[in-house]
Amino acid sequence: MMGKILAGVIVIAALVAGVSMYYLQVYAYYDEIVATGVDDVQMTALSSGLPEPIVYEDFKAIDSESSPIRYRACFTTPHSQAMLSETFQSYDQAEPLIAPGWFDCFDAKAIGAALESGQALAFMGTPDIHYGIDRIVAVLPDGRGFVWHQINRCGKVVFDGQPAPADCPPAPEGY
């Protein structure tokens, strides 16, 4: 009888731990970002090499202090892909990261497929928004846009414990 009670306690503890871990990963650490209405969506201009705000509407975003790559955003813009391509730096290695299921405007698989097919275009949003992390912006022909953070070339090397390459900014202490 004691073995059945002990087994029951273990199963209940495992269930509570599993549900808690799921909640912590999917819901607990994300915060909704309040839109400023002015500079929430920026892209790096070809002319200046600096991030500049674009016109946008319907901005929704989430972020987490637990990781610099948990940022996700959705928006719409009246700008055409042709205008954006002539004005802002493209980004060739865009790989959207999965968002929590409850943030339903951001479907990383669909965005990735649109990027691969050439339907969506990716642009450099803000380089090194955090050390080794770039903010990437992708726009579909209908004006729907998506933003996420992605580890850049310098970050991949430094986060693997290697020294920063000569053409990268030095890593802050603690990296």
Steps between C-alpha positions, in 0.01 A plus 500: 500500500784742583647445152172602332483820705862584420443430130188721505694785664774470236249503213317804643829684555608422142168629363523822702861552388412435134205739500709763679788473250259525207337811647836662573630439147189601308333771708674622813804686370340680204377857528293684243675809366304824498540670161647849495333564166815664364808281493390146579594381150837615368714388207862580419515753217731440204594869491603551863554147635285597798161364610212726399131467592251402231125561482308217666167410661352215703821446698504209747813379674624277779837479669666334793777613731615137529649493147590761239363281217143470631383825336222456239282763334235530231386811314364626171656763274377687194853493349553273201774239495657685203525824698637322805760315285622827349526672838607242760770234541388148416586209729589171331523261795158563654368208707187585699483342842190324634269715711270371773178360358287763673679778303310396191593783261857364478528164319872432461449202266279701262737799513798271433322340204414845361864606535624184326257544211591867460149614583618673820806725509724530805675819608751597767298668771755600761845340498637402842185598688671294772857377462500228233126537432341673199138608465363366170190626315315301231222640282245318282356646178169580676681723754497260793831517682680304768791576728726270703846490653762272348854414607749652257840370383695665782253376761520139377877498553502681835201308644688176419778617734745610231664844485330756276634504141718799410224668297246473785460740790659371818266297717386661825634348818313190605448361149 
